[in-house]
Amino acid sequence: MFNPADPVFYRHPVYVPAKGERHTVINPATLGAEGTFADTTVAELDSVLLAAKTAQSAWKRLDAKSRATILHRIANRIEATDMRVCAELMSREMGKPYPEAIGEVANCAGAFRYFAEMARDEAGKVAGTTQAGSFQYARYEALGTSVHIMPFNFPILLMCWTVAASLASGNACIIKPALATTLCTLEFMQVFEALPEGLIACVPGGAEVGQYLIASPLTHAVAFTGSVAAGKAVAASAAGQMKPAVIEAGGSDPMIITAHAPLDIAAAGAVTAAFHMSGQVCTSAERFFVVDSVHDAFIEKFATETKRLRVGNGLTKAEIGPLVSEAARAKVIRLVEDAKAKGATVVLGGRIPESEPVGWFYEPTILTGCTPDMAILQEECFGPVAAIARVADFNEAIERANDSPFGLGASVFTTSLEEAMEATDRLESGMVWVNNPMIDNDALPFGGWKASGMGRELGRQGLDAFRRSKMVIIDHKPVIHEWWYPYPDSWFYEEGGRKHV
């Protein structure tokens, strides 16, 4: 059993031992206790914020090369550290299969390397002058201290995406981990050892901790990943403080299988897109629109591929682990039962697995005959369910895919270049994948349209989210300009309607 009272959690200057209410971490696969942690008190938060302010004042003055060197040291530390303890903690806390947990932490170094160099390369812009003898340019500066409110599903990777960008921009960072993945986040914090003391901190706690951080005059930007309802609340709170916010609020991503889809590949891709991490991925494919002419063949192949998946504890040989909580599974059950009551057919799954009577498990589920009146096509399911609707053609598939309040990502399987290009143009989402769902790239912006969020992580936009621009005008040869006060008499209005131009 892991306990933050153990010195392993306190040996680095990135976390202040919390003294508030204690929480027991429950393994969603076994329902056994895995550890405890305490909420951060207001007094501790104030101490952390003051330390961040002090550290950031020096950090922002470092030259870009020196900051980049330190970020590369963080990347080196991630690559050199044995992350098995962190990955195991993640699996025990939220149920993620171990290969996905170890893969998540292994992929974090790239974000630090990317933003280390991006911040060196993209430091401003020299503009064509509007007056002779004037040097005119824009430069970027740090915001101050950024708040990072993290989700349970990718607690380490998504934290690194925004923290790397913020540090590269010259900010301090305060991380509030999800309650369900606090222990693995605390364990990971050791990789920041190269940073100045106080520049980064992890402060466990619930929503009230996040609210306090957003409201504090000592914070200046917010990064949030979570539900739409919580995202709206965070965005409103940040806006009330005139603080920029990057909000990634999830989605209900569509996947289109066209008449020209490579069905074997589409079926295999759909399995990963729908059931990866038990469907608890913001970019999971939840709504499937399959063209009539290939519908039955696709369903047969999709079901065959899905049957290969193993359900079980994330620390065993299983692709489908438990859902993160009882409430999460209850929502999935509600949506599936609603769809069944309204005419959907269960092709596969649709129940709690008999092999896993303990824990919050649910079988990978395929539903066909889904219609717009079913809640599963209107809400984010966030579980291992593929809700499939038969459509007449490509155009109907696009229209149905766009008929949603969400707009995070969308996937298409087709061998038609025309359909691929049409889909990327017409789909109303922040990201589109053709024949390869769920891929991201440190150099490209990640984020959604509509209710799925605002702002972007990764890419140049991900860096700009944590810095502000300053226009600078320098006249290196001072002169008195003709437009300065006082104006010549000839410039004023004269009787008779004549006016100097």
C-alpha positions as CSV (number, residue, x, y, z in Angstrom):
1,M,0.0,0.0,0.0
2,F,1.4,3.4,-1.0
3,N,1.3,6.2,1.5
4,P,2.6,9.8,0.9
5,A,3.9,9.7,4.4
6,D,6.7,7.7,2.9
7,P,9.7,9.9,2.1
8,V,9.5,8.9,-1.5
9,F,6.8,11.5,-2.0
10,Y,8.6,14.3,-0.1
11,R,12.2,14.1,-1.2
12,H,11.9,16.8,-3.9
13,P,11.2,20.5,-3.5
14,V,8.2,20.3,-5.8
15,Y,5.6,19.3,-3.2
16,V,4.6,20.7,0.1
17,P,3.3,17.9,2.4
18,A,-0.4,18.6,2.7
19,K,-2.1,18.7,6.1
20,G,-5.8,18.8,5.1
21,E,-8.5,16.1,4.9
22,R,-7.1,12.7,4.0
23,H,-8.4,10.5,1.1
24,T,-8.0,6.8,0.6
25,V,-7.2,5.7,-2.9
26,I,-9.4,2.8,-4.1
27,N,-8.3,0.5,-6.8
28,P,-11.2,0.3,-9.3
29,A,-10.2,-3.2,-10.3
30,T,-10.1,-4.8,-6.8
31,L,-11.9,-2.1,-4.7
32,G,-9.1,-2.4,-2.3
33,A,-7.2,0.5,-0.7
34,E,-4.0,1.4,-2.5
35,G,-2.8,4.5,-0.5
36,T,-3.8,7.8,1.0
37,F,-3.1,11.5,0.4
38,A,-4.2,14.7,2.0
39,D,-5.8,17.9,0.7
40,T,-3.7,21.0,0.5
41,T,-4.8,23.6,3.0
42,V,-5.3,27.3,2.2
43,A,-2.2,28.2,4.3
44,E,-0.2,25.7,2.3
45,L,-1.6,27.0,-1.0
46,D,-0.6,30.5,-0.1
47,S,2.9,29.4,0.8
48,V,3.2,27.6,-2.6
49,L,1.9,30.6,-4.5
50,L,4.4,33.0,-2.8
51,A,7.2,30.6,-3.5
52,A,6.2,30.4,-7.1
53,K,6.1,34.1,-7.5
54,T,9.6,34.4,-6.1
55,A,11.0,31.7,-8.2
56,Q,9.3,32.9,-11.4
57,S,10.7,36.4,-11.1
58,A,14.2,34.9,-11.6
59,W,13.1,32.2,-14.1
60,K,11.6,34.7,-16.5
61,R,14.9,36.6,-16.6
62,L,16.9,33.6,-17.8
63,D,17.9,33.7,-21.4
64,A,16.0,31.3,-23.7
65,K,19.0,29.0,-24.2
66,S,19.4,28.5,-20.4
67,R,15.8,27.7,-19.9
68,A,15.9,25.3,-22.8
69,T,18.9,23.5,-21.3
70,I,17.0,22.9,-18.1
71,L,14.0,21.6,-19.9
72,H,16.2,19.2,-21.8
73,R,17.5,18.0,-18.5
74,I,13.9,17.3,-17.5
75,A,13.5,15.3,-20.7
76,N,16.8,13.4,-20.0
77,R,15.6,12.6,-16.5
78,I,12.3,11.3,-17.8
79,E,14.1,9.0,-20.2
80,A,16.6,7.8,-17.7
81,T,14.2,7.2,-14.8
82,D,12.7,3.8,-14.1
83,M,9.1,4.8,-14.4
84,R,7.7,1.4,-13.4
85,V,6.6,2.6,-10.0
86,C,4.8,5.6,-11.5
87,A,3.1,3.4,-14.1
88,E,2.1,0.8,-11.6
89,L,0.6,3.5,-9.4
90,M,-1.4,4.9,-12.3
91,S,-2.8,1.5,-13.1
92,R,-3.7,0.8,-9.5
93,E,-5.3,4.2,-9.1
94,M,-7.5,4.4,-12.2
95,G,-7.3,1.0,-13.8
96,K,-5.3,1.8,-17.0
97,P,-3.6,-1.3,-18.5
98,Y,0.1,-1.3,-17.5
99,P,1.4,-1.0,-21.1
100,E,-0.6,2.1,-21.6
101,A,0.5,3.6,-18.3
102,I,4.2,3.0,-19.0
103,G,3.8,4.2,-22.5
104,E,2.2,7.4,-21.3
105,V,5.1,8.4,-19.0
106,A,7.6,7.4,-21.7
107,N,6.1,9.8,-24.2
108,C,6.4,12.9,-22.0
109,A,10.0,13.8,-22.8
110,G,9.2,14.9,-26.3
111,A,7.0,17.7,-25.2
112,F,9.8,19.2,-23.1
113,R,12.3,19.0,-26.0
114,Y,9.8,20.5,-28.4
115,F,8.8,23.5,-26.4
116,A,12.4,24.0,-25.2
117,E,13.4,24.7,-28.8
118,M,10.2,26.3,-29.9
119,A,10.5,29.0,-27.3
120,R,14.0,29.7,-28.5
121,D,13.0,29.9,-32.1
122,E,9.6,31.8,-31.8
123,A,10.5,34.8,-29.6
124,G,8.8,37.5,-31.6
125,K,8.4,39.2,-34.9
126,V,10.1,42.2,-36.7
127,A,7.5,44.1,-38.7
128,G,8.0,46.3,-41.7
129,T,8.3,49.9,-40.3
130,T,5.5,52.4,-40.6
131,Q,7.9,55.3,-40.2
132,A,11.5,55.8,-41.4
133,G,14.0,55.6,-38.7
134,S,11.9,53.4,-36.5
135,F,12.5,49.8,-35.4
136,Q,9.2,48.1,-34.8
137,Y,8.7,44.6,-33.4
138,A,6.7,42.3,-31.1
139,R,8.2,40.2,-28.3
140,Y,6.8,37.6,-26.0
141,E,6.9,37.6,-22.2
142,A,5.7,35.2,-19.5
143,L,2.3,35.6,-17.8
144,G,3.5,34.7,-14.3
145,T,2.2,31.6,-12.6
146,S,-0.1,29.1,-14.5
147,V,-2.6,26.7,-12.9
148,H,-2.9,23.2,-14.3
149,I,-6.0,21.3,-13.4
150,M,-5.6,17.7,-14.6
151,P,-7.9,14.8,-15.5
152,F,-7.6,11.2,-14.4
153,N,-7.3,9.5,-17.8
154,F,-3.9,10.9,-18.9
155,P,-2.7,12.5,-15.7
156,I,1.0,12.7,-16.6
157,L,1.1,13.2,-20.4
158,L,-1.5,16.0,-20.5
159,M,0.1,17.7,-17.5
160,C,3.5,17.6,-19.4
161,W,1.9,19.1,-22.5
162,T,0.9,22.3,-20.8
163,V,3.6,22.4,-18.1
164,A,6.4,22.2,-20.7
165,A,4.9,25.0,-22.7
166,S,4.4,27.2,-19.6
167,L,7.9,26.6,-18.3
168,A,9.4,27.3,-21.7
169,S,7.5,30.6,-21.7
170,G,9.1,31.6,-18.4
171,N,6.2,30.8,-16.0
172,A,5.9,29.0,-12.7
173,C,3.5,26.1,-12.6
174,I,1.0,24.9,-10.0
175,I,-0.5,21.4,-10.7
176,K,-3.7,20.2,-9.2
177,P,-3.9,16.5,-10.0
178,A,-7.2,14.6,-10.3
179,L,-8.3,13.0,-7.1
180,A,-8.2,9.6,-8.8
181,T,-4.5,9.9,-9.9
182,T,-2.8,12.0,-7.2
183,L,-0.3,9.3,-6.2
184,C,1.2,8.7,-9.6
185,T,1.4,12.5,-10.2
186,L,3.3,13.0,-6.9
187,E,5.7,10.2,-7.9
188,F,6.3,11.7,-11.3
189,M,7.2,15.1,-9.8
190,Q,10.7,13.9,-9.1
191,V,11.6,14.5,-12.8
192,F,11.5,18.3,-12.1
193,E,14.5,18.2,-9.8
194,A,16.5,20.4,-12.1
195,L,14.1,23.3,-11.7
196,P,14.7,26.1,-9.2
197,E,13.0,25.5,-5.9
198,G,9.4,26.8,-5.8
199,L,9.0,27.1,-9.5
200,I,6.7,24.1,-9.8
201,A,4.4,22.4,-7.2
202,C,1.8,19.7,-7.0
203,V,-1.1,20.5,-4.7
204,P,-3.6,17.7,-4.1
205,G,-7.2,18.4,-3.4
206,G,-10.7,18.6,-4.8
207,A,-12.5,21.3,-6.8
208,E,-12.1,23.8,-4.0
209,V,-8.3,23.8,-4.4
210,G,-8.7,24.5,-8.1
211,Q,-11.2,27.3,-7.4
212,Y,-8.8,28.9,-4.9
213,L,-5.9,28.8,-7.4
214,I,-8.0,30.3,-10.2
215,A,-9.3,33.1,-7.9
216,S,-5.8,33.9,-6.5
217,P,-4.3,37.2,-7.7
218,L,-1.0,35.3,-7.7
219,T,-2.0,33.1,-10.7
220,H,-2.2,34.4,-14.2
221,A,-3.4,31.5,-16.6
222,V,-5.3,28.3,-16.4
223,A,-5.1,25.0,-18.2
224,F,-7.9,22.5,-17.7
225,T,-9.0,19.1,-19.0
226,G,-12.2,17.5,-17.8
227,S,-15.9,17.5,-18.3
228,V,-17.9,20.1,-20.2
229,A,-19.7,21.3,-17.1
230,A,-16.5,21.7,-15.1
231,G,-14.8,23.3,-18.1
232,K,-17.5,25.9,-18.4
233,A,-17.2,26.7,-14.7
234,V,-13.4,27.0,-14.9
235,A,-13.7,29.2,-18.1
236,A,-16.2,31.5,-16.4
237,S,-14.1,31.8,-13.3
238,A,-10.9,32.5,-15.2
239,A,-12.8,35.1,-17.4
240,G,-14.0,36.8,-14.3
241,Q,-10.4,37.3,-13.3
242,M,-9.4,38.3,-16.9
243,K,-7.1,35.3,-17.0
244,P,-6.5,33.3,-20.2
245,A,-7.6,29.7,-20.1
246,V,-7.0,26.6,-22.2
247,I,-10.1,24.4,-21.8
248,E,-10.2,20.8,-23.2
249,A,-13.7,19.6,-22.3
250,G,-14.0,16.3,-23.9
251,G,-16.3,15.1,-26.7
252,S,-18.3,12.5,-28.3
253,D,-16.2,11.9,-31.4
254,P,-17.7,10.5,-34.6
255,M,-16.2,7.9,-36.8
256,I,-17.3,7.5,-40.4
257,I,-17.0,4.3,-42.4
258,T,-17.5,5.1,-46.0
259,A,-18.4,2.9,-49.0
260,H,-14.7,3.0,-49.9
261,A,-13.3,2.1,-46.5
262,P,-10.7,-0.6,-46.2
263,L,-12.9,-2.7,-44.0
264,D,-10.3,-4.9,-42.4
265,I,-8.2,-1.9,-41.4
266,A,-11.3,0.1,-40.4
267,A,-12.5,-2.7,-38.1
268,A,-9.1,-2.9,-36.4
269,G,-8.8,0.8,-36.1
270,A,-12.3,1.1,-34.7
271,V,-11.5,-1.3,-31.9
272,T,-8.7,0.9,-30.7
273,A,-10.6,4.1,-31.2
274,A,-13.7,2.9,-29.3
275,F,-12.2,0.8,-26.6
276,H,-8.7,2.2,-25.8
277,M,-8.5,2.6,-22.1
278,S,-12.1,1.3,-21.8
279,G,-13.3,4.3,-23.8
280,Q,-12.1,6.8,-21.2
281,V,-10.3,8.9,-23.8
282,C,-11.5,12.4,-24.8
283,T,-10.9,11.5,-28.4
284,S,-12.5,8.1,-28.2
285,A,-14.8,7.3,-31.2
286,E,-18.2,7.0,-29.6
287,R,-20.6,7.7,-32.5
288,F,-20.2,5.5,-35.6
289,F,-21.8,6.4,-39.0
290,V,-21.5,3.5,-41.4
291,V,-22.6,3.7,-45.0
292,D,-25.4,1.2,-45.8
293,S,-23.6,-0.6,-48.6
294,V,-20.8,-1.7,-46.2
295,H,-22.7,-1.7,-42.9
296,D,-23.2,-5.4,-42.3
297,A,-19.7,-6.4,-43.5
298,F,-18.1,-3.8,-41.2
299,I,-20.2,-4.9,-38.2
300,E,-19.2,-8.5,-38.7
301,K,-15.5,-7.6,-38.9
302,F,-15.7,-5.1,-36.0
303,A,-17.4,-7.7,-33.7
304,T,-14.8,-10.3,-34.7
305,E,-11.9,-8.0,-33.8
306,T,-13.6,-6.8,-30.5
307,K,-14.0,-10.4,-29.3
308,R,-10.2,-10.7,-29.2
309,L,-10.0,-8.2,-26.4
310,R,-9.3,-9.4,-22.8
311,V,-11.1,-7.9,-19.8
312,G,-9.3,-7.7,-16.5
313,N,-7.1,-5.9,-14.0
314,G,-4.7,-3.5,-15.7
315,L,-1.8,-5.2,-14.1
316,T,-2.6,-8.5,-15.9
317,K,-2.7,-9.3,-19.6
318,A,-5.8,-7.3,-20.4
319,E,-6.7,-4.6,-22.9
320,I,-10.0,-3.6,-21.1
321,G,-9.5,-2.5,-17.6
322,P,-12.1,-1.2,-15.2
323,L,-13.8,2.2,-15.4
324,V,-12.4,4.7,-13.0
325,S,-15.4,4.6,-10.6
326,E,-18.8,3.3,-9.8
327,A,-20.4,6.5,-11.0
328,A,-18.6,6.2,-14.4
329,R,-19.9,2.7,-14.9
330,A,-23.4,3.7,-13.8
331,K,-23.4,6.3,-16.5
332,V,-22.4,3.8,-19.2
333,I,-25.1,1.4,-18.0
334,R,-27.7,4.1,-18.2
335,L,-26.8,5.1,-21.7
336,V,-26.8,1.5,-23.0
337,E,-30.1,0.7,-21.3
338,D,-31.7,3.8,-22.8
339,A,-30.5,2.9,-26.2
340,K,-31.8,-0.7,-25.9
341,A,-35.2,0.6,-24.7
342,K,-35.4,2.8,-27.8
343,G,-34.6,0.0,-30.3
344,A,-30.8,-0.4,-30.4
345,T,-29.5,-3.9,-30.9
346,V,-26.7,-5.3,-28.7
347,V,-24.2,-7.0,-31.1
348,L,-21.7,-7.6,-28.4
349,G,-21.3,-6.9,-24.7
350,G,-23.8,-4.7,-23.0
351,R,-23.2,-6.1,-19.5
352,I,-20.9,-6.5,-16.6
353,P,-18.5,-9.3,-17.3
354,E,-19.2,-12.5,-15.4
355,S,-15.4,-13.0,-15.1
356,E,-15.0,-9.8,-13.1
357,P,-17.6,-9.6,-10.4
358,V,-15.5,-7.2,-8.4
359,G,-14.5,-3.8,-9.6
360,W,-16.0,-1.3,-12.1
361,F,-15.7,-3.4,-15.2
362,Y,-18.0,-3.3,-18.3
363,E,-17.7,-5.4,-21.4
364,P,-16.7,-3.8,-24.7
365,T,-20.0,-3.1,-26.3
366,I,-21.3,-2.7,-29.9
367,L,-24.7,-1.3,-30.4
368,T,-26.4,-1.0,-33.8
369,G,-29.6,0.7,-35.0
370,C,-28.8,3.8,-32.9
371,T,-31.0,6.8,-33.6
372,P,-30.8,10.5,-32.7
373,D,-33.4,10.2,-29.9
374,M,-31.0,8.0,-27.9
375,A,-29.0,9.7,-25.2
376,I,-25.9,7.8,-26.2
377,L,-25.7,9.9,-29.4
378,Q,-26.1,13.1,-27.5
379,E,-24.0,12.7,-24.4
380,E,-20.3,11.8,-23.8
381,C,-20.4,8.2,-22.8
382,F,-16.7,7.9,-21.7
383,G,-16.9,4.1,-21.6
384,P,-16.3,1.0,-23.8
385,V,-19.3,1.5,-26.1
386,A,-19.5,1.9,-29.9
387,A,-22.9,3.3,-30.9
388,I,-23.5,2.6,-34.6
389,A,-25.9,4.3,-36.9
390,R,-26.6,3.1,-40.5
391,V,-26.5,6.0,-43.0
392,A,-27.4,6.1,-46.7
393,D,-24.2,7.8,-48.0
394,F,-21.2,9.9,-47.3
395,N,-23.1,13.2,-47.2
396,E,-25.5,11.9,-44.6
397,A,-22.6,10.6,-42.5
398,I,-21.0,14.1,-42.5
399,E,-24.3,15.7,-41.6
400,R,-25.0,13.3,-38.7
401,A,-21.4,13.5,-37.5
402,N,-21.7,17.3,-37.2
403,D,-25.1,17.2,-35.5
404,S,-23.6,17.3,-32.0
405,P,-22.8,19.9,-29.4
406,F,-19.3,18.5,-29.3
407,G,-16.4,19.1,-31.7
408,L,-13.2,17.6,-30.4
409,G,-12.1,15.1,-33.0
410,A,-13.5,13.0,-35.9
411,S,-12.3,10.0,-37.8
412,V,-12.9,8.7,-41.3
413,F,-11.9,5.5,-43.0
414,T,-11.8,5.7,-46.8
415,T,-9.6,5.0,-49.8
416,S,-11.2,7.8,-51.8
417,L,-9.0,10.9,-51.9
418,E,-12.2,12.9,-52.7
419,E,-13.9,11.7,-49.6
420,A,-10.8,12.2,-47.4
421,M,-10.5,15.8,-48.6
422,E,-14.2,16.5,-48.3
423,A,-14.2,15.1,-44.7
424,T,-11.3,17.2,-43.6
425,D,-13.0,20.3,-45.0
426,R,-16.6,19.7,-43.8
427,L,-16.2,18.0,-40.4
428,E,-16.9,20.4,-37.5
429,S,-14.1,19.5,-35.1
430,G,-10.7,20.6,-34.0
431,M,-9.0,17.5,-35.3
432,V,-9.7,15.1,-38.1
433,W,-8.0,11.7,-38.6
434,V,-8.2,9.7,-41.9
435,N,-7.4,6.0,-41.6
436,N,-5.4,6.5,-38.4
437,P,-7.5,7.7,-35.4
438,M,-6.3,9.4,-32.1
439,I,-2.8,10.3,-33.2
440,D,-1.3,13.5,-31.8
441,N,1.8,15.5,-32.7
442,D,3.8,17.9,-30.4
443,A,4.1,20.3,-33.3
444,L,0.4,20.5,-34.1
445,P,-2.4,22.1,-32.1
446,F,-4.6,19.8,-30.0
447,G,-8.1,21.0,-29.0
448,G,-11.8,21.2,-29.9
449,W,-14.6,23.3,-31.3
450,K,-18.0,24.0,-29.9
451,A,-18.6,22.6,-26.4
452,S,-15.3,20.6,-26.6
453,G,-13.3,23.6,-25.5
454,M,-11.3,26.6,-26.3
455,G,-7.6,27.4,-26.8
456,R,-5.1,24.8,-27.9
457,E,-2.4,22.6,-26.4
458,L,0.8,21.7,-28.3
459,G,2.2,23.4,-31.4
460,R,2.9,27.1,-31.6
461,Q,-0.6,27.9,-30.3
462,G,0.1,25.7,-27.2
463,L,3.2,27.9,-26.5
464,D,1.3,31.2,-27.1
465,A,-1.3,30.1,-24.5
466,F,1.2,30.8,-21.8
467,R,2.8,34.0,-22.9
468,R,1.7,37.5,-23.9
469,S,2.9,39.8,-26.6
470,K,4.3,43.2,-26.3
471,M,4.6,45.7,-29.2
472,V,7.9,47.7,-29.1
473,I,8.6,50.8,-31.2
474,I,12.2,52.2,-31.0
475,D,13.2,55.4,-32.9
476,H,17.0,55.0,-32.8
477,K,17.5,58.5,-34.3
478,P,15.1,60.7,-32.4
479,V,13.3,63.5,-34.5
480,I,10.3,65.7,-34.0
481,H,7.5,64.3,-36.1
482,E,5.1,66.5,-38.0
483,W,2.0,64.9,-36.5
484,W,3.0,65.8,-33.0
485,Y,1.2,68.6,-31.1
486,P,0.7,71.4,-31.7
487,Y,-0.8,71.0,-35.2
488,P,-0.1,73.6,-38.0
489,D,-2.8,76.1,-38.5
490,S,-3.3,74.9,-42.0
491,W,-4.5,71.5,-40.7
492,F,-7.6,72.9,-39.0
493,Y,-11.1,73.2,-40.4
494,E,-11.7,76.5,-42.4
495,E,-15.0,78.2,-43.1
496,G,-16.3,77.2,-46.5
497,G,-15.8,73.5,-46.0
498,R,-12.2,73.3,-46.9
499,K,-10.1,71.0,-44.7
500,H,-6.4,70.1,-44.9
501,V,-5.7,66.5,-45.7
